[in-house]
Amino acid sequence: MKKDIYLQLLEKELIPACGCTEPMAFALAAALARRYAPGEIKEIHLKGSGLMVTGVQAVLIPNSHGRHGGFISTAMGVVAGNPDDDMEVLTKITDADLEKAEELSQRLQAAGTFTQELEVDVPSIYLSTNIVTDEHNATVILQNEHNGICYIEADGKVILDTRDINPVTEALEKNNVDKSILTIPKIVEFCNTVDLEQLGHIRYAMKLTKDICQDGMDNPLGMQCGRVLMQNMEKGLVAKDEFNYTLAWTIAGLDARMGGTSYTAMSNTGSGNQGIICTMAPMAAGEWRKESEEKIIRAVTLSNLMNIYLDYRSNEYAHLSPECYCGGVAPAAAACGVAYLRGDSADVLNDIVRTSLGNQAGIICDGAKPSCAFRAYTGLFATLHAMLLAEQGIATGPTEGIVHESADVTIDNIYRLQKDTMSHTDEFVWKIKQEQKTIC
C-alpha cells in the first residue's frame, strides 16, 4: 500500500479557509476578475449553480460586521480581495474596504447593473463572475471546487480554460491510484502506522480548529448551540460528560464560522464545517478521556480521511452536495475518529457509517446559515449513538431502506439518491428565496 497518497490527499483537501466557502468563492472569483478588469466598474454579473447562489445568502461574512449575501461578498472581493490569498481572500478586509464595497454594491444595484442569477445544468459548484469597466471586460469561472478557477477571459481573449478537468479524478489519476485505496481497513492501517512527523498538516488543522471553536465558545456567534450547551452543562441542566463535551466544543466552531468569525478554519473537501466536525470531535473526546497527543493526532487523521473517502465516493458531489453532508457524512466520519480513540475495529467503523448515513439520508442542503450548527449537532449526536450501538454489534440492517452491509455501497446509494432524486432541490430553494424576496 502506497502510504504517501493519504498524505497528499490530506494536503490537497484540507485547506485553510476564512469564512464560509460560498462567500469566499464569490469574493475570490471577483478579486481575480477585477485583476483583469481595471478601471471604473460599470457592471457585475453573477451566475451560479443553485447550491452556490443559495449557499451564499444567509451565512455571515468575516470582517463584514454581520453582512451576508452574494452582492456584498463579491463587492468585498472586488475592492480588497487578493486572489493570491486563495481561500483566505477575506482575511485582510478592513472597515474602510467594507465601506467602499457597500458603496459599490449599492450603486450598481440601484443602476440595475449588479445581477445574480441561477444557472442550471452545471456542476454543483459553479460560479461565473463577469466584471465590466469603462476599459475592460473580464469573466472568471470556478467549478467543482470552491477555489476551482477553471476559466479566465479578458477582453475577448481566453487566458485559461480547464473546465473539462475533474479535480477529484485528476488527483487520483495523478498519483496512479484508484478509489480502491480509500477503504476503511486501509485508512485504519495507515493511521496506525504513519510516522507522526509526517502529520504536521494535521497538527496545523488541530490548532486552527481549536482557535475557531474557542471563539464560538467565548462569544455569542451564530445560533450559539455549542456555547449554550456548555453553559447548561455548567448549570447542571444537562450532563457534563464526554459526549456533551464533544458536542459542545465541536458545534461551537460551526457557530463561530456561520456567525462570521474572522478565525480561519481548516476545511475538508471544500467545507470548513466538515473540517471542524472531523477535527474537533476526536480532539474534544480525546481531551476528555485524557488520551495521549499521539492517539488524538491519529484519530483526527482518521476522521478527516474518512470524510475524504465518503466525499470522494460521492463523485461530482464530492465538494458540494444536494444532501447536507455537515449533518450526515462529516458527523459519521467524526464518530469514527472518536471510535478509533476507543480502540474500535474497522468493522465497527463500517457499522457506524452505515447506520449514520441511513439515518440522515435525504436531508437537503438549503444553503449555509447559522442554523447549520444545529443540524450538525443533531447529526453528530446521532452518529455518536450509532457508535455505541455498533460497539455492541447493533447496526441498521441491509434490508432497511438504502443501507447496505457495506459502507462503500451505502455511500454509493446515497450518491445515487442525490443524482436521481435530489439534483433539482437547489433550484427549489432558490425559488423559495425569490418568493420571499430575500436574495441579496
Sequence and secondary structure as in RCSB ss.txt:
>XXXX:A:sequence
MKKDIYLQLLEKELIPACGCTEPMAFALAAALARRYAPGEIKEIHLKGSGLMVTGVQAVLIPNSHGRHGGFISTA
MGVVAGNPDDDMEVLTKITDADLEKAEELSQRLQAAGTFTQELEVDVPSIYLSTNIVTDEHNATVILQNEHNGIC
YIEADGKVILDTRDINPVTEALEKNNVDKSILTIPKIVEFCNTVDLEQLGHIRYAMKLTKDICQDGMDNPLGMQC
GRVLMQNMEKGLVAKDEFNYTLAWTIAGLDARMGGTSYTAMSNTGSGNQGIICTMAPMAAGEWRKESEEKIIRAV
TLSNLMNIYLDYRSNEYAHLSPECYCGGVAPAAAACGVAYLRGDSADVLNDIVRTSLGNQAGIICDGAKPSCAFR
AYTGLFATLHAMLLAEQGIATGPTEGIVHESADVTIDNIYRLQKDTMSHTDEFVWKIKQEQKTIC
>XXXX:A:secstr
  THHHHHHHHHHEEEEES HHHHHHHHHHHHHHHH  S EEEEEEEE HHHHHHTSSSB TTSSS BSHHHHHH
HHHHH  GGGGGGTTTT  HHHHHHHHHHHHHHHHHT EEEEE  SS SSEEEEEEEESS EEEEEEESSTT EE
EEEETTEEEEE TT  HHHHHHHHTT  GGG  HHHHHHHHHHS GGG HHHHHHHHHHHHHHHHHHHS  TT H
HHHHHHHHHHTSS  SHHHHHHHHHHHHHHHHHTT SSEEEEETTBHHHHHHHHHHHHHHHHHHT  HHHHHHHH
HHHHHHHHHHHHTTGGGSSS SB TTTTHHHHHHHHHHHHHTT  HHHHHHHHHHHHHHHTT B     TTHHHH
HHHHHHHHHHHHHHHHTT    TTSTT  SSHHHHHHHHHHHHHHHSTTHHHHHHHHHHHHT   
